[in-house]
Amino acid sequence: MKCRFRKALTEPAEETAKPPAENGFLRIFQRSGNILRRLVLALLLFYGRLIYNMNEKGW
């Protein structure tokens, strides 16, 4: 057990590891991106339906 623990302490950390703050920021950005995608889709559907209804009524 001691050998494994010492080896883990002496080996360099992985270069791909990110600090926790950066992970949190990216997670928030991904969530907001998902919300923005849903909002844009909802607006497109709403205006598409509105234009369709206006054409049906002959405006």
Secondary structure as the mmCIF struct_conf table of DSSP 4:
data_model
#
loop_
_struct_conf.conf_type_id
_struct_conf.id
_struct_conf.beg_label_comp_id
_struct_conf.beg_label_asym_id
_struct_conf.beg_label_seq_id
_struct_conf.end_label_comp_id
_struct_conf.end_label_asym_id
_struct_conf.end_label_seq_id
HELX_RH_AL_P HELX_RH_AL_P1 LYS A 2 THR A 10
BEND BEND1 GLU A 11 GLU A 11
HELX_LH_PP_P HELX_LH_PP_P1 PRO A 12 GLU A 14
TURN_TY1_P TURN_TY1_P1 GLU A 15 THR A 16
HELX_RH_AL_P HELX_RH_AL_P2 PRO A 20 LYS A 57
TURN_TY1_P TURN_TY1_P2 GLY A 58 GLY A 58
#
